[in-house]
Structures are given as C-alpha cells and as structure tokens.
Amino acid sequence: MKAIIDLLPLAIGLETGSELLQPLAIAAIGGYLIALPLLLVILASLLYFLKLEKKI
C-alpha cells in the first residue's frame, strides 16, 4: 500500500518531468490494486480447499 501512496504524486502529475512517467505510475497503481485483492482471494480459497481435503 505504501507503493501506491508513493506513486500518487507521479500519477497525478505534480512532480517535475512526470509527463514521461505518468503512464507507468498509473499502470503500476492499477496493477497493485488488482493483484493484491486477487492474490488474497485466491490464496484464501486455495488454503480452504486444501484444509477441506485433509478433513475428508
């Protein structure tokens, strides 16, 4: 989450020379926002199914 906060000024375009790196910052923020919840859902469901198989 800190990386998203650190990339916000660059994505908004507040810094000098940010016109070149603005698309990269926006893509990185989008990747973080998509990957983090997706990883948590996949990991939690994987662990749930693995524990379910051990009980049977």
C-alpha positions as a Markdown table, in Angstrom:
| # | Residue | x | y | z |
|---|---|---|---|---|
| 1 | Met | 0.0 | 0.0 | 0.0 |
| 2 | Lys | 2.9 | 2.3 | 0.6 |
| 3 | Ala | 4.0 | 2.0 | -3.0 |
| 4 | Ile | 0.5 | 3.2 | -4.2 |
| 5 | Ile | 0.8 | 6.2 | -1.9 |
| 6 | Asp | 4.3 | 6.9 | -3.2 |
| 7 | Leu | 3.2 | 6.7 | -6.8 |
| 8 | Leu | 0.2 | 9.0 | -6.4 |
| 9 | Pro | 2.1 | 12.3 | -6.9 |
| 10 | Leu | 3.7 | 10.9 | -10.0 |
| 11 | Ala | 0.4 | 9.6 | -11.4 |
| 12 | Ile | -1.4 | 12.9 | -10.7 |
| 13 | Gly | 1.5 | 14.8 | -12.4 |
| 14 | Leu | 2.6 | 17.0 | -9.5 |
| 15 | Glu | 6.3 | 16.5 | -9.9 |
| 16 | Thr | 8.7 | 18.0 | -12.5 |
| 17 | Gly | 9.1 | 15.8 | -15.5 |
| 18 | Ser | 6.2 | 13.5 | -14.6 |
| 19 | Glu | 4.7 | 13.6 | -18.0 |
| 20 | Leu | 7.0 | 10.9 | -19.2 |
| 21 | Leu | 6.5 | 8.6 | -16.2 |
| 22 | Gln | 2.8 | 9.3 | -15.6 |
| 23 | Pro | 1.5 | 6.3 | -17.6 |
| 24 | Leu | 3.9 | 4.0 | -15.8 |
| 25 | Ala | 2.8 | 5.2 | -12.4 |
| 26 | Ile | -0.9 | 4.7 | -13.4 |
| 27 | Ala | -0.2 | 1.2 | -14.7 |
| 28 | Ala | 1.7 | 0.3 | -11.5 |
| 29 | Ile | -1.1 | 1.6 | -9.3 |
| 30 | Gly | -3.6 | -0.4 | -11.3 |
| 31 | Gly | -1.6 | -3.5 | -11.0 |
| 32 | Tyr | -1.2 | -3.2 | -7.3 |
| 33 | Leu | -4.9 | -2.5 | -6.8 |
| 34 | Ile | -5.9 | -5.6 | -8.9 |
| 35 | Ala | -3.2 | -8.0 | -7.8 |
| 36 | Leu | -3.5 | -7.5 | -4.1 |
| 37 | Pro | -7.2 | -8.5 | -3.6 |
| 38 | Leu | -6.9 | -11.1 | -6.3 |
| 39 | Leu | -4.0 | -12.8 | -4.5 |
| 40 | Leu | -5.8 | -12.7 | -1.2 |
| 41 | Val | -8.9 | -14.3 | -2.6 |
| 42 | Ile | -7.0 | -17.0 | -4.5 |
| 43 | Leu | -4.7 | -17.8 | -1.6 |
| 44 | Ala | -7.6 | -17.9 | 0.9 |
| 45 | Ser | -9.7 | -20.2 | -1.3 |
| 46 | Leu | -6.7 | -22.4 | -2.0 |
| 47 | Leu | -6.0 | -22.9 | 1.7 |
| 48 | Tyr | -9.7 | -23.5 | 2.3 |
| 49 | Phe | -9.8 | -26.3 | -0.2 |
| 50 | Leu | -6.6 | -27.8 | 0.9 |
| 51 | Lys | -7.8 | -28.0 | 4.5 |
| 52 | Leu | -11.1 | -29.4 | 3.3 |
| 53 | Glu | -9.4 | -32.2 | 1.5 |
| 54 | Lys | -7.4 | -33.2 | 4.7 |
| 55 | Lys | -10.6 | -33.5 | 6.7 |
| 56 | Ile | -12.2 | -36.0 | 4.4 |
